[in-house]
């Protein structure tokens, strides 16, 4: 049921760099290294450039069609800031004494946005989810990408989206653990640039087990939302809605309910009296139907024909057992070939299969229920018949 995540560490092995990319001779190694960003607003725009080497006393000329006359300055440190009235024209930066000529910069392509200042992290105890929200506005830039770092003492997780509204399901959190989150942002669309500085970090604690669990069942005929509650929530008022419809408003009189959902794309708001509100997306909590047909052959080949509505990419989990051992295998094909060395010829085995949406795809969710079990007797001295599944015979 828990969602799997892979924490990847990448080591880049770079060959030695013998020459700068901009030139052919060793004299290019002496050219100043400069990094420029723009800060934009409806009132003022600024070009900010930083040098890796201090060039105190160096004269710099900045020119553009948007400037009435070139801007002259003498460096007093390792950086400079210049007001730029128009951001539609290319900026030319000429460093006196440099042999590489003017450096051109486009203000719209080097935007560095202000760091987010407000980050909220709300723990919704019934479901165990955490909702991280980043309210953000900018005078000129209206389209962004947000990156969230969520960490505790043992790991760090990176999330990205374009809304600033992150939901971390309880399966990905450890009860009793303290977490911190910070956010940064960069423009996309008409403007582009690098990441902003990080926001101030926000802390939250996962201190209780969830008392509510919800999942979606998707179909071209009818889609349902099902929620299961702990006993202590019976008698509580609950409201479920989306931007298109008011789906349900009732007092819980049992431990679960199922309601039809007509629009599966908009977020679903689940509000519980005295407990707060949870926002969930139907596409992110899919529970697929269990496979009904599992074919197992005596050569260890297992075939699962499976084709539900909406979801087209799956992970399958196969559980095989007999009186002395058990094994679990996963793949994304539904054609599972068990290595013959893992099975004992002449022994009887039982098989059952479950499925979930692949976490790397648009639809995500949990494992389905198990299929009905089927049995087979492993052939003696026969290796897997690979072509049975891939129609190569």
C-alpha positions in Angstrom: 0.0 0.0 0.0 2.9 2.3 0.7 4.1 4.2 -2.3 7.7 3.6 -3.3 10.2 6.3 -3.9 13.7 6.0 -5.1 16.3 8.3 -3.6 18.9 8.7 -6.3 22.5 9.9 -5.7 24.3 11.0 -8.9 28.0 11.3 -9.3 29.3 13.1 -12.3 32.7 12.2 -13.6 33.9 15.1 -15.7 37.0 15.0 -17.9 39.6 17.7 -17.3 38.9 20.9 -19.0 42.0 22.3 -20.8 40.4 25.2 -22.7 37.6 27.7 -22.1 34.7 27.1 -24.5 34.8 30.7 -25.9 38.3 30.6 -27.3 41.2 28.6 -28.7 44.2 29.9 -26.8 45.4 29.9 -23.2 44.8 33.6 -22.9 41.0 32.9 -22.6 41.6 31.3 -19.2 42.4 34.8 -17.9 39.0 36.2 -19.0 36.7 37.3 -16.1 33.9 34.8 -15.2 30.6 36.6 -14.8 27.1 35.5 -13.8 24.1 37.9 -14.5 20.5 37.8 -13.4 17.6 40.2 -13.8 15.1 41.4 -11.1 11.9 42.6 -12.7 8.9 44.6 -11.4 6.4 47.0 -12.8 8.3 49.9 -11.1 12.0 49.0 -11.5 14.1 46.5 -13.3 17.7 45.7 -12.4 20.6 43.9 -14.1 22.8 42.3 -11.4 26.2 40.8 -12.4 28.7 39.0 -10.2 32.3 38.1 -11.0 34.2 35.1 -9.5 37.3 37.3 -9.4 37.3 40.7 -7.9 38.0 43.3 -10.6 38.2 46.4 -8.5 38.9 49.4 -10.6 37.8 47.8 -13.9 35.7 50.0 -16.1 32.5 48.6 -17.6 30.2 50.0 -20.2 26.6 48.8 -20.5 24.6 49.7 -23.6 21.2 48.9 -25.2 18.7 50.2 -27.6 16.5 50.7 -24.5 19.1 53.1 -22.9 19.3 56.7 -24.0 23.1 56.6 -23.6 25.6 54.0 -22.5 26.0 53.4 -18.7 29.5 53.8 -17.5 30.7 52.4 -14.1 33.9 51.4 -12.3 33.8 48.2 -10.3 34.3 48.7 -6.6 33.9 45.0 -5.7 33.0 41.7 -7.3 29.5 42.7 -8.4 27.4 45.5 -9.8 23.7 46.4 -10.1 22.3 48.6 -12.8 18.8 49.9 -13.3 17.3 49.0 -16.8 14.2 50.7 -17.9 13.3 48.5 -20.9 13.5 44.7 -20.7 12.7 44.1 -24.4 16.1 44.9 -25.8 19.4 43.0 -25.5 21.9 44.3 -23.0 25.5 44.6 -24.1 28.2 44.5 -21.4 31.7 45.6 -22.4 34.4 44.9 -19.8 37.4 47.2 -20.6 40.6 45.3 -21.0 38.8 42.1 -21.9 39.6 40.6 -25.3 36.3 38.7 -25.8 34.2 41.7 -26.8 30.8 42.7 -25.5 28.7 40.2 -23.5 25.0 40.1 -24.5 22.2 39.4 -22.0 18.5 39.2 -22.4 16.7 40.5 -19.3 13.7 38.2 -20.0 15.8 35.0 -20.0 17.9 35.5 -16.9 15.1 36.3 -14.4 15.7 35.6 -10.7 12.5 35.7 -8.8 12.2 36.8 -5.2 12.2 33.8 -2.8 8.8 32.7 -1.4 8.3 34.3 2.0 5.3 32.4 3.2 5.1 28.6 3.4 2.4 26.7 5.2 2.5 23.0 6.2 -0.8 21.7 7.5 -1.1 18.2 8.9 -4.5 16.7 8.3 -4.8 14.1 11.1 -7.7 12.1 9.7 -5.9 11.1 6.6 -2.3 11.6 7.8 -1.6 13.8 4.7 0.4 17.0 4.8 -0.6 19.9 2.6 2.2 22.4 1.7 1.0 25.6 0.3 3.0 28.5 -1.2 1.0 31.7 -1.9 3.0 33.6 -4.5 2.6 36.6 -6.7 4.8 38.7 -9.0 4.3 41.9 -10.9 5.4 40.7 -14.2 6.0 36.9 -14.1 2.7 34.9 -13.9 3.9 31.3 -14.7 6.3 29.5 -12.3 7.8 26.2 -11.3 8.1 25.5 -7.6 10.5 23.1 -6.0 10.0 21.8 -2.5 12.6 20.1 -0.3 11.1 18.0 2.4 13.4 16.4 4.9 13.9 14.8 8.3 16.9 13.3 9.9 17.2 10.3 7.6 16.3 11.5 4.1 15.3 14.3 1.8 12.6 14.4 -0.9 12.3 16.8 -3.8 8.9 17.7 -5.3 8.1 20.0 -8.2 4.9 21.4 -9.6 3.5 24.6 -11.2 0.8 25.4 -8.6 2.7 25.7 -5.3 0.2 23.3 -3.7 1.9 20.1 -2.6 0.2 17.1 -1.0 2.3 14.5 0.7 0.3 11.3 1.4 0.6 9.6 4.8 2.3 6.6 3.1 5.3 8.7 2.4 5.6 10.0 6.0 6.9 8.4 9.2 4.7 8.7 12.3 6.6 10.4 15.1 9.0 12.2 12.9 9.7 15.9 12.6 10.0 17.3 9.1 11.1 20.6 7.6 10.2 22.0 4.2 11.6 24.9 2.1 10.5 26.2 -1.3 12.2 27.9 -4.2 10.7 29.1 -7.5 11.8 29.9 -11.1 9.9 31.4 -14.0 8.6 29.4 -17.0 6.7 30.3 -20.2 7.5 33.8 -21.6 10.2 34.4 -19.0 12.9 32.0 -17.9 15.8 32.0 -15.5 17.4 30.2 -12.6 16.0 29.2 -9.2 15.3 31.8 -6.6 16.9 31.7 -3.2 15.2 29.3 -0.7 12.3 30.4 1.4 12.5 30.3 5.1 12.1 26.7 6.3 8.8 25.5 7.9 8.6 22.6 10.3 5.8 20.1 11.0 5.4 16.9 13.0 3.6 13.7 12.0 2.4 12.7 15.5 -0.6 10.4 15.0 -1.7 7.5 12.8 -4.4 8.4 10.2 -8.0 7.8 11.0 -9.3 8.0 7.4 -8.3 6.4 4.2 -9.7 7.3 0.8 -9.2 5.9 -2.7 -10.8 6.3 -6.2 -12.1 3.7 -8.6 -12.2 5.0 -12.2 -14.4 3.8 -15.0 -15.7 5.2 -18.2 -19.2 4.3 -16.9 -18.9 5.5 -13.3 -16.1 6.6 -11.0 -16.4 6.4 -7.3 -14.7 7.9 -4.2 -14.5 5.5 -1.2 -13.5 6.6 2.3 -12.9 4.4 5.3 -13.0 5.8 8.8 -11.9 4.9 12.3 -14.7 4.4 14.9 -13.9 7.7 16.6 -15.2 9.7 13.6 -18.6 8.1 13.6 -21.2 10.9 14.2 -19.0 13.6 12.7 -20.3 15.9 10.0 -18.5 15.5 6.7 -18.7 17.5 3.4 -17.2 16.6 0.0 -17.2 19.0 -2.9 -15.3 20.1 -6.0 -15.4 23.3 -8.0 -18.0 21.7 -10.2 -20.4 20.2 -7.7 -21.3 19.6 -4.1 -20.9 15.9 -3.8 -21.9 15.0 -0.3 -22.9 16.5 3.0 -23.9 14.1 5.8 -23.2 12.8 9.3 -21.1 9.7 9.4 -23.2 6.8 10.6 -20.8 4.0 9.7 -17.1 3.3 9.1 -17.1 4.0 5.4 -19.0 5.5 2.4 -18.8 5.5 -1.4 -20.0 8.4 -3.6 -20.1 8.7 -7.4 -17.7 11.4 -8.8 -18.7 12.9 -12.2 -15.6 15.0 -12.8 -12.3 13.2 -12.0 -9.9 15.9 -12.9 -10.7 18.8 -10.4 -9.4 18.5 -6.9 -11.8 17.0 -4.3 -12.2 18.8 -1.0 -13.0 16.6 2.0 -13.9 18.5 5.1 -14.4 16.9 8.5 -16.0 18.9 11.3 -13.4 19.9 13.9 -10.6 18.2 11.9 -9.9 20.5 9.0 -10.0 20.0 5.2 -8.1 17.6 2.9 -7.6 18.2 -0.8 -7.2 15.1 -2.9 -7.0 14.3 -6.7 -8.9 11.3 -8.0 -6.0 10.6 -10.3 -3.5 10.3 -7.4 -5.4 7.8 -5.2 -6.5 5.2 -7.8 -7.3 1.7 -6.7 -7.5 -0.6 -9.7 -9.8 -3.6 -10.0 -8.1 -6.9 -9.0 -7.0 -9.0 -12.0 -9.6 -11.7 -12.6 -7.6 -14.1 -14.8 -4.1 -15.4 -14.1 -2.6 -18.1 -16.3 0.3 -20.1 -14.9 2.2 -22.7 -16.9 4.4 -25.5 -15.7 7.5 -23.8 -17.1 7.2 -20.9 -14.6 5.6 -18.5 -17.1 2.7 -16.4 -15.8 0.4 -14.3 -17.9 -2.1 -11.6 -16.6 -4.4 -10.2 -19.3 -5.4 -6.8 -17.9 -7.0 -3.7 -19.5 -9.0 -1.3 -17.2 -10.4 2.1 -18.2 -8.2 5.2 -18.1 -5.0 3.7 -16.6 -2.7 2.1 -19.3 0.6 1.7 -17.5 0.8 -0.6 -14.5 3.1 -2.4 -12.0 2.2 -6.0 -11.3 3.2 -7.9 -8.2 3.2 -11.7 -8.3 3.2 -13.7 -5.1 4.2 -17.4 -5.5 4.2 -19.9 -2.7 4.0 -23.5 -1.7 4.3 -25.4 1.6 8.0 -24.6 2.1 8.7 -21.2 0.5 7.3 -18.0 -0.9 8.6 -15.4 -3.5 7.5 -12.0 -4.7 8.2 -10.6 -8.2 7.4 -7.2 -9.8 7.3 -6.0 -13.4 5.2 -3.7 -15.6 4.3 -6.1 -18.4 1.8 -8.6 -16.9 4.0 -11.2 -18.6 6.0 -12.6 -15.7 8.7 -15.2 -16.3 9.9 -16.8 -13.1 13.6 -17.9 -13.3 13.5 -21.7 -13.4 16.2 -21.9 -10.8 13.8 -20.3 -8.3 11.3 -23.1 -8.7 11.6 -26.8 -7.9 10.6 -29.3 -10.7 7.7 -31.5 -9.7 6.6 -29.2 -6.9 3.1 -27.6 -6.7 2.9 -23.8 -6.5 0.1 -21.3 -6.0 0.0 -17.8 -7.6 -1.9 -14.6 -7.0 -1.4 -11.2 -8.6 -2.2 -7.6 -7.8 -1.7 -4.4 -9.8 -1.3 -0.6 -9.3 -0.8 2.4 -11.6 2.8 2.9 -12.3 4.1 5.8 -10.0 5.9 7.4 -12.9 2.8 8.0 -14.9 -0.2 10.4 -14.8 -2.4 8.1 -12.7 -1.0 7.0 -9.3 -2.3 5.0 -6.4 -2.2 1.9 -4.3 -2.2 -1.9 -4.9 -5.4 -3.5 -5.9 -6.9 -6.4 -4.0 -5.3 -9.8 -4.9 -6.6 -11.8 -7.8 -8.1 -15.3 -7.2 -5.2 -17.7 -6.7 -4.3 -20.3 -9.3 -2.0 -23.3 -9.1 0.5 -25.1 -11.3 3.1 -27.9 -11.0 6.6 -27.0 -12.1 7.9 -29.2 -15.0 11.0 -31.1 -14.3 14.1 -30.1 -16.3 12.2 -27.5 -18.5 13.4 -23.9 -18.9 11.1 -20.9 -19.4 9.3 -20.6 -22.7 9.9 -16.9 -23.3 8.2 -16.8 -26.7 4.8 -17.8 -25.2 4.2 -14.3 -24.1 5.9 -12.2 -26.8 4.4 -14.2 -29.7 7.8 -15.0 -31.2 7.0 -18.7 -31.8 
